[in-house]
Amino acid sequence: MTSVRYADASDLAGAAQLLAVAFRDYPWTRYVVPEEDYDERLRGLYAHYLGHAHRHGFVAAADDGAVAVLAPRAPEPAAVDEIIALHGDRVDRLGGGMVCDDAWTIEAIGVHPLSRGHGRGSELLAFALDGMARRGAGKIVLDTSDPRNVRLYERHGFRIVAERTTPSGPPVWTMLSELVPAER
């Protein structure tokens, strides 16, 4: 088991590939990313999201997992047209999550399938929560489409604040946590 660390720019391509593998069968990505060139589209999306989080928050990585965090009021990604193209004819399925201008956002947290069930998700999440607390985070928001993730996040202090459903897509739970900022 490798330790979690703050990613630098040279870690982002590998982290994008890892997240593409981690989310390959995730209900939400299967719903919003077209089947044609699915793996490459997914890797491309995570490359954009990780680059954006690296510039406007932080990315943490381990050999078998990664997490991307955005600071409050982060701008929209510069590559919006490329992101829309990667979502293709499914871009209209992207629904907005809870808007909370003063909240940090966990954009993605993923563990390689072979490392699941060994506490790696909790380790990545704890690292991210500590990093946000050290930066003065009060509120943290995230979305998930997997009920197992809901239980994980609840163990780390999150609570469900909204649920979205669509006739053909998976449920999406928006979860919120309020931290007491860590001493610096």
C-alpha positions in Angstrom: 0.0 0.0 0.0 1.5 3.4 -1.0 0.9 6.6 0.8 -1.3 9.4 -0.5 0.5 12.5 -1.6 -0.3 15.8 -3.2 0.0 15.4 -7.0 2.2 17.5 -9.1 1.7 18.2 -12.8 3.7 15.1 -13.8 1.2 12.8 -11.8 -1.9 14.0 -13.6 -1.8 11.8 -16.8 -1.3 8.6 -14.7 -4.1 9.7 -12.3 -6.4 10.3 -15.2 -5.8 6.8 -16.5 -6.3 5.4 -13.0 -9.6 7.2 -12.6 -10.8 6.1 -16.0 -10.2 2.5 -14.9 -11.8 3.1 -11.5 -14.9 4.7 -13.0 -15.1 2.3 -16.0 -18.3 0.6 -14.7 -19.6 3.5 -12.5 -23.3 4.1 -13.1 -23.0 7.8 -13.7 -20.1 7.7 -16.2 -21.9 4.9 -18.1 -24.9 7.2 -18.3 -23.2 10.5 -19.4 -20.3 9.1 -21.6 -21.2 7.6 -25.0 -20.2 3.9 -25.6 -18.2 4.8 -28.7 -14.5 5.2 -27.6 -15.8 5.1 -24.0 -12.4 4.4 -22.4 -10.6 7.1 -24.3 -13.4 9.6 -23.7 -13.4 8.8 -20.0 -9.6 9.2 -19.7 -9.9 12.5 -21.6 -12.6 13.8 -19.3 -10.5 12.9 -16.2 -7.4 14.5 -17.7 -9.4 17.8 -18.0 -11.0 17.5 -14.6 -7.7 16.7 -12.9 -5.9 19.6 -14.6 -8.7 22.0 -13.6 -8.6 20.8 -10.0 -4.8 21.0 -9.9 -5.1 24.7 -10.9 -8.1 25.6 -8.7 -7.9 23.3 -5.7 -5.7 20.2 -5.4 -5.2 16.6 -6.6 -4.0 13.9 -4.3 -2.7 10.6 -5.7 -1.4 7.2 -4.7 -0.4 4.3 -6.9 -3.9 2.9 -6.7 -6.1 5.9 -6.3 -6.7 9.6 -6.8 -8.9 12.4 -5.6 -9.6 15.8 -7.2 -10.8 18.7 -5.1 -12.0 22.2 -6.2 -11.8 25.3 -4.1 -14.9 27.4 -3.6 -15.8 29.7 -6.5 -13.5 27.9 -8.9 -14.0 29.1 -12.5 -15.6 26.9 -15.1 -13.0 24.7 -16.9 -11.3 26.5 -19.8 -11.8 23.4 -22.0 -15.6 23.5 -21.9 -16.0 22.8 -25.7 -13.6 19.8 -25.4 -15.5 18.4 -22.4 -18.8 18.8 -24.2 -17.4 17.0 -27.2 -16.2 14.1 -25.0 -19.7 13.8 -23.6 -21.1 13.9 -27.2 -24.8 13.2 -27.6 -25.1 12.6 -23.8 -24.1 16.1 -22.7 -27.7 16.9 -22.0 -27.7 14.2 -19.3 -25.3 16.3 -17.2 -27.5 17.7 -14.5 -26.3 20.3 -12.1 -25.5 19.3 -8.6 -26.1 21.5 -5.6 -24.6 24.9 -6.0 -22.9 26.1 -2.9 -20.6 29.0 -3.6 -18.7 28.8 -0.3 -18.2 25.0 -0.5 -15.2 23.0 -1.5 -16.1 20.2 -4.0 -14.8 16.7 -4.2 -15.0 16.3 -8.0 -13.8 12.7 -8.1 -12.3 10.1 -5.8 -11.5 6.7 -7.2 -9.6 3.5 -6.3 -8.3 0.9 -8.8 -10.7 -2.1 -8.8 -7.9 -4.4 -7.5 -7.4 -2.3 -4.5 -11.0 -1.8 -3.4 -12.2 -3.1 -0.1 -8.9 -2.4 1.7 -9.6 1.1 3.1 -8.0 3.0 0.2 -11.1 5.1 -0.5 -11.3 6.1 3.2 -7.5 6.9 3.1 -7.9 9.1 0.1 -11.0 10.8 1.5 -9.3 11.4 4.9 -6.3 12.9 3.1 -8.6 15.2 1.0 -10.6 16.3 4.1 -7.4 17.1 6.0 -6.1 19.1 3.0 -9.3 21.1 2.8 -9.5 21.7 6.5 -5.9 23.0 6.5 -7.0 25.4 3.8 -9.9 26.7 5.9 -12.7 24.7 4.4 -16.1 24.9 6.1 -18.4 23.2 3.7 -17.6 20.3 1.4 -20.0 19.0 -1.2 -19.9 15.9 -3.5 -22.2 13.8 -5.7 -22.3 10.0 -5.9 -24.3 7.5 -7.8 -23.3 4.4 -5.8 -25.1 3.5 -2.5 -21.9 2.0 -1.2 -20.2 5.4 -1.5 -23.1 7.0 0.4 -22.2 4.8 3.4 -18.5 5.6 3.1 -19.1 9.3 3.0 -21.5 9.1 5.9 -18.8 7.5 8.0 -16.7 10.5 7.2 -19.3 13.1 8.3 -21.3 13.7 5.1 -25.0 13.7 5.0 -27.4 13.5 2.1 -28.9 16.9 1.2 -30.5 16.1 -2.2 -31.3 13.2 -4.4 -31.9 13.4 -8.2 -33.4 10.7 -10.3 -34.1 10.5 -14.0 -36.2 7.9 -15.8 -33.2 6.3 -17.6 -30.3 7.2 -15.4 -28.9 6.3 -12.0 -29.8 8.1 -8.8 -27.4 10.9 -7.8 -27.0 11.7 -4.1 -25.6 15.1 -3.2 -23.8 15.0 0.1 -22.5 17.8 2.4 -20.1 18.0 5.2 -19.3 20.9 7.4 -15.8 20.9 8.9 -14.1 22.8 11.7 -11.0 24.3 10.0 -7.8 22.7 11.3 -5.2 24.6 13.3 -2.4 25.9 11.1 
